């Protein structure tokens, strides 16, 4: 799976940035900056899963869901299946 450097959701352009440190996190979805940040020191598969997780957050934000109302367990489960889809689709 290729992690993009940017993508569009709802007409807005989001950037994907890899960081050497993220304060104890694997990734972050920043609505104010329209940016997904991923810890660059992770193994590739975990970076991909983290991107999918943060992408689901971005999609929820784009559809109007308040970030405070995001269900981490649901987002993580959805992201796991999304990652599996990207890696097995032919």
C-alpha positions as semicolon CSV with decimal commas, in nm:
position;residue;x (nm);y (nm);z (nm)
1;X;0,000;0,000;0,000
2;X;0,129;0,345;-0,087
3;X;0,074;0,618;0,170
4;X;-0,003;0,940;-0,021
5;X;0,159;1,274;0,048
6;X;-0,179;1,445;0,007
7;X;-0,542;1,371;-0,078
8;X;-0,877;1,550;-0,103
9;X;-1,185;1,506;0,113
10;X;-1,492;1,722;0,074
11;X;-1,304;1,958;-0,157
12;X;-1,030;2,022;0,099
13;X;-0,670;1,912;0,048
14;X;-0,514;1,717;0,334
15;X;-0,138;1,669;0,369
16;X;0,031;1,358;0,506
17;X;0,349;1,427;0,701
18;X;0,590;1,175;0,849
19;X;0,745;1,276;1,183
20;X;1,039;1,140;1,379
21;X;0,850;1,196;1,709
22;X;0,482;1,229;1,798
23;X;0,462;1,248;2,179
24;X;0,387;0,881;2,242
25;X;0,150;0,839;1,947
26;X;0,171;0,652;1,618
27;X;-0,032;0,912;1,431
28;X;-0,248;1,221;1,456
29;X;-0,528;1,381;1,255
30;X;-0,513;1,761;1,279
31;X;-0,833;1,930;1,158
32;X;-0,694;2,284;1,190
33;X;-0,394;2,207;0,968
34;X;-0,580;1,954;0,748
35;X;-0,291;1,723;0,815
36;X;-0,233;1,360;0,903
37;X;0,093;1,295;1,084
38;X;0,251;0,951;1,102
39;X;0,544;0,836;1,313
40;X;0,815;0,761;1,055
41;X;1,008;0,518;1,275
42;X;0,730;0,257;1,264
43;X;0,758;-0,058;1,051
44;X;0,592;-0,005;0,709
45;X;0,283;-0,216;0,780
46;X;0,217;-0,029;1,104
47;X;0,263;0,304;0,922
48;X;0,001;0,190;0,670
49;X;-0,242;0,083;0,942
50;X;-0,184;0,412;1,124
51;X;-0,252;0,606;0,805
52;X;-0,579;0,415;0,757
53;X;-0,677;0,490;1,117
54;X;-0,609;0,862;1,077
55;X;-0,781;0,862;0,736
56;X;-1,099;0,730;0,897
57;X;-1,077;1,017;1,149
58;X;-1,040;1,262;0,857
59;X;-1,341;1,109;0,679
60;X;-1,551;1,138;0,995
61;X;-1,444;1,504;1,027
62;X;-1,528;1,565;0,658
63;X;-1,876;1,418;0,710
64;X;-1,941;1,651;1,002
65;X;-1,873;1,429;1,302
66;X;-1,727;1,625;1,592
67;X;-1,376;1,491;1,670
68;X;-1,475;1,465;2,038
69;X;-1,743;1,212;1,937
70;X;-1,511;0,975;1,748
71;X;-1,525;0,617;1,877
72;X;-1,162;0,495;1,879
73;X;-1,256;0,125;1,888
74;X;-1,490;0,162;1,591
75;X;-1,238;0,371;1,397
76;X;-0,959;0,123;1,468
77;X;-1,171;-0,174;1,358
78;X;-1,279;0,005;1,038
79;X;-0,919;0,108;0,965
80;X;-0,796;-0,250;1,010
81;X;-1,039;-0,375;0,746
82;X;-0,963;-0,080;0,518
83;X;-0,592;-0,162;0,539
84;X;-0,665;-0,527;0,464
85;X;-0,871;-0,423;0,160
86;X;-0,594;-0,198;0,022
87;X;-0,339;-0,477;0,059
88;X;-0,546;-0,759;-0,093
89;X;-0,751;-0,593;-0,370
90;X;-0,657;-0,712;-0,718
